[in-house]
Amino acid sequence: QVQLVESGGGLVQPGGSLRLSCAASGRTISTYTMGWFRRAPGKEREFVTAMSGSGANTYYASSMKGRFTISRDNAKNSVYLQMNSLRPEDTAVYYCAAGAPYSTRSLNEYYYWGQGTQVTVSS
């Protein structure tokens, strides 16, 4: 059983940056693949990025690669998403999730989800 709480969302101008945090509790996440997903208005939840438990493997959606960076600090039981060069189309609710070691890009591979944090990119 893992509880996840996202924070750090807000309003940012196009081209700006935000850093999202995901704090886990209930169990260490060191053995879980951790992922970030997002859901834009009127759209289904989509994959953003993920990192394996040890940090050895990372995965990015093509549109986010080079702009977004996932990191984790297992000692703090936390995961982060650094978002740079934000665009209006990045506006969405962002969710962190915990999955099995084999989890990669599919949301069906993740067991636990946070409540989400709103990111709005607008001038």
N, C-alpha and C positions, 0 to 999 in steps of 0.2 A: 504494500500500500504506500503510494507516494502522493503527496499533495504538492501542487505547483502554484505559485503566485507570481504573475508578471507585474512589472512596474516600469516606469520610465517613458511611457507614451505621452503624447501631447501634440500641440500645434507647432509646425515648423514650416518655414518658407522653402520653396523649391531651391535645390542646391544645398540645403542645410543638412545637418546631421543630428542623429539621436542615438542614444545607447539604451537599449532595453535590458532589463534584468529579469531573471527567473530564479526565484528562491524555492528550493525543495525542502520538504520535511517529511518525517515519517520513516524514511529509509535513505541510506546513502545512495546517491545516483552514480557512483563511480563505475558500476558495471552496466549502466544503461546507456544506450545510444540516446542522445538528446537532440531534439529537432525544434525548429521554428517553422510555423505555418501562418498563413494569413487568410482573411476572408474580406474581400472588398464588397461594397454594397451591391447586392443583386447577384453575386457570384458565389461559387462554392469555395470551400477552404482549399488552399493550394500550398504546395511545398515551397519553402524558402531556402532552408539550409539545415544541415544536421552534422553532428560529430559523434564518433564512436566514444565509448567509455574512457579509453586511454588517451583519446585525442589523436590517435594515429591516422584515422580516416576522417575526411571531411567531404561533404557533398553540398553542391550549390545548384539552385536553379539558374539557367543560363542568363536570364535577365538581371539577376542579382549579383552574379559573380563579378568581382572587381569593385563593387560598391558596398556590399554587405560582408561582414566578417563575423563568424561564430567563434566563441571561445568558451572555455569552462574552467572552473576552479573547483575541483572535487573536494578539496579541503574545506571550502566554504559551502559546499553543496549547492552551487549556483552555476547558472549558464547565462551568457550574455550575447546580445546581438548588436554590433556596431553598424549603424546605417549611415552611409555617406551619399552625397550627390542625390538627395531624395527628389523624387518626381511626384507630381500630383497623382499619377496612377499607382503610387505606393500607398495611397490612403487606404487603410484597412484596419481591422482588428487583428492584432498579432497575438498568436498563441505559442506557448512552449509546450512540449510534449516529451514524455519518456517512453522508450520502447526497448525491445529486446536487443541483444548485441547485433543481430542480423539486420535490424531496421535501417532503412536508408531514406528513400524519397516518398514512399507511399504512406498516407495518413492511416491506412488500415493496419500498419505495422506498429502503431503506437498504442500503449495501454492507458496512460495517464495524461490528462490535459489540464492546463491552467484555465482561468476564467477569461483571459485575454486582456489586452491593453490597447486603447485606441491610438492610432497614429494618423494625424491629418496633415497633409502637405498642401498648403495653399498660400497664395500671395495676398 
